[in-house]
Amino acid sequence: MVAGELVQEHLRAGTGAPDDITVGRKEPEDEERHAERPHGAAHAGGAGETGSKRAQELEEDKEAPPDEREVMLPNGGGGGEGEAEEEEEKRLETRVYARRFAVLAVFSLYSLVNAFQWIQYSIITNVFTQYYGVTNDKVDWLSIVYMVAYVPLIFPATWLLDRKGLRLTALLGAGLNCAGAWLKCASVNPQLFAVTVTAQVICSVAQVFILGLPSRVASVWFGPREVSTACATAVLGNQLGTAIGFLLPPVLVPNTPDNVELTGHNIMIMFYGTAAVSTVLFVLAVIVIKDRPPLPPSQAQAVLPDSPPEDYSYKQSILNLVKNKAFVLLLITYGIMTGSFYSVSTLLNQMIMACYENQELNAGRIGLTLVVAGMVGSILCGLWLDRTKLYKITTLIVYILSFVGMLVFTFTLNLNNIHLVFVTAGVLGFFMTGYLPLGFEFGVEITYPESEGTSSGLLNAFAQIFGIIFTLIQGKLTTDHNPLAGNLFLCAWIFLGIILTALIKSELKRHNVNMGADANHLQAVSPSRNHRTVPASTRTEI
């Protein structure tokens, strides 16, 4: 759009017929002709006086400050127009608060602990199979249960987020996470595998109230120039928990097959430490996390109601998302990529142990490398999106590079060079894990103004479904054949994801709202009291 040339649509009250469209700056001659336009025979004698008043009105409207012009939205009848505009201006006031960093930090930390509890069993599968006397697939299910629990519970969880708000949902996540951690402390006995399974189920329910919140926390608390970075940081907490889950369990619980009591003692130290940290974070969540700040951080949030309207339908919101073709494609592609990450994370110990004997500690370090590299990728992608808003291009490039990274990891895993595996795992993690916040933010953009919690929840649900399928199939291929077969299976699916990502039509709806509100050079013209002005909006498709 050329600077200084804007299109304003004027809606005529009463008849509802559209008035003339004003483009660009009005010349003085045009204003004079408009001011002196006759309004009927009865006004013929006072044309000069009428023209003078009209010119004065136009001059006052011309001198209105940008912030006032931005809030000249249609509001109904002619009487009380000033009060309505004043109320609209107050409602559209935006501000960011320092508290947002505390909210983000607390959420990220208890998300970290939840992710740690997800992977703490799988990364030392051989230790837990020996301690509890169970098979590998039983320990694998302690990871898979996170995915299984998420799918049926995501719908009530997102409904709760939409109806009751961020605070209650966050407290449920932190509280259940804490309860599951304490129950694990009671399961340190070779005969109590069922108890540790129950505790893990509770933790898996907790993550239903955690995984869908990054986009909501970012949108509700952070401004438009930092929302993608905030979302990436929130996702980062979960990734960091996975990284610590790869690193600490092999250190805290080394493989001591000849000393069951020592193994139990080490497991108890890990469980009690996790429970203590979970308790502190739950208390902090109660103190810090609120539903929303007093004033919204962006125009995209300001135009949304503080709470769902009385006629709000969660079912209709789901249907709207399902009818959105671009979002359906994103659901599949996000599910493929994230499901592949879940599968690789769950089976990493078994893949490394199949190629390198007695390398439990290095298996954990490789997992750490994979996730830490992904954390760097997440932050860089978030910063890049905040700066460029190139959602589709960035998503497609990261998807392609993840495919390349998966191929390289697959064909270098069994070259008897574990140092090379560290490098290839880092490259894979940088792109595969870095994709996670991209999917969240892209989903919010193409589905606005639908709830961020609902779109994120559906994305995570598909990730869990694909994660379950991929983990079971890749685990079977790895056990019956070798890690190469399982990894090639994932490569084929990721390639399909590239094709589907290229088909997504990107319309940045949330960005358009923020850009329209930031267009301070809009010219508002009010030809008469029966007219209202609507700011022209730009449309961004990338």
Secondary structure as UniProt FT lines:
FT   TURN            3..4
FT   STRAND          7..12
FT   TURN            13..15
FT   STRAND          22..23
FT   HELIX           28..35
FT   HELIX           41..43
FT   TURN            45..46
FT   HELIX           47..62
FT   HELIX           66..70
FT   TURN            79..80
FT   HELIX           81..91
FT   HELIX           99..119
FT   TURN            120..121
FT   HELIX           122..124
FT   HELIX           125..132
FT   HELIX           136..164
FT   HELIX           166..185
FT   TURN            186..187
FT   TURN            190..191
FT   HELIX           193..208
FT   TURN            209..212
FT   HELIX           214..221
FT   TURN            224..226
FT   HELIX           227..252
FT   TURN            257..258
FT   HELIX           260..288
FT   HELIX           299..302
FT   TURN            310..311
FT   HELIX           314..323
FT   HELIX           325..355
FT   TURN            357..358
FT   HELIX           360..388
FT   HELIX           391..412
FT   TURN            413..414
FT   HELIX           418..432
FT   TURN            433..434
FT   HELIX           435..447
FT   TURN            448..449
FT   HELIX           452..480
FT   HELIX           483..502
FT   HELIX           509..518
FT   TURN            520..521
FT   TURN            529..530
FT   STRAND          531..534
//
